[in-house]
């Protein structure tokens, strides 16, 4: 299966990616957010350039992100399928991905759009906590961390009200215009992202019936 998980910040892309990977363990998970955060924490040249954009809730320039993904897609673990999470986010990224996949003779199966209204996003994002040891995603109200990990969970630097407002605005101005590109190819499935994560997971699984 070759999938794109698409949706606004806090839609549940990371949460649903983890569930999809439990059911489809051969898929490689390519989260550009995770890749960029790793580059920032390792202090690589890419990380140094990306850091300020991310903290402000801006998109990292296409010229930095596209190469990262195209290189990653060539790794052997992507041969059996992949789950792109947070990429593409601009029309230029979608076109670059298309060219790279065409060149490799690979076709995408679906673009799964997780739809969540803006009014729910700030609460989801500001309540999010991450386990730095396992990468597990929690929410202080909707999915609290268990006692054994509660002391070590951390909050992302861009999970402030100011940054999420900027991220949402970029989503609407730069990222949703990508969808017509995939609609024209008949690849888009839209899934209601409101409700318990397990219910959203069932909706995604049923939208993917017959794929792969
Ligand atoms: P990235 O890490 O991709 O962030 P994002 O797209 O803003 O998405 P999030 O990770 O915030 O949310 P999510 O949809 O994964 O939700 P989650 O499952 O965690 O990107 C970060 C930054 O990197 C960008 O702003 C940009 O600067 C840069 N970047 C990344 N990719 C780029 C690209 N391609 N081009 C340029 N720049 C790029 O859930 C959120 C919370 O909600 C959690 O607490 C979770 O527990 C909770 N939750 C999940 N599902 C539910 C539910 N059904 N009900 C209630 N709560 C729920």
Boltz pocket constraint, residues with backbone or C-beta under 6 A from the ligand:
constraints:
  - pocket:
      binder: B
      contacts: [[A, 7], [A, 8], [A, 9], [A, 10], [A, 11], [A, 12], [A, 13], [A, 14], [A, 15], [A, 16], [A, 32], [A, 33], [A, 34], [A, 36], [A, 50], [A, 53], [A, 54], [A, 55], [A, 57], [A, 58], [A, 59], [A, 60], [A, 61], [A, 62], [A, 65], [A, 85], [A, 86], [A, 87], [A, 88], [A, 89], [A, 93], [A, 124], [A, 125], [A, 127], [A, 128], [A, 129], [A, 137], [A, 138], [A, 139], [A, 140], [A, 142], [A, 143], [A, 158], [A, 167], [A, 193], [A, 194], [A, 195], [A, 196], [A, 197], [A, 200]]
      max_distance: 6.0
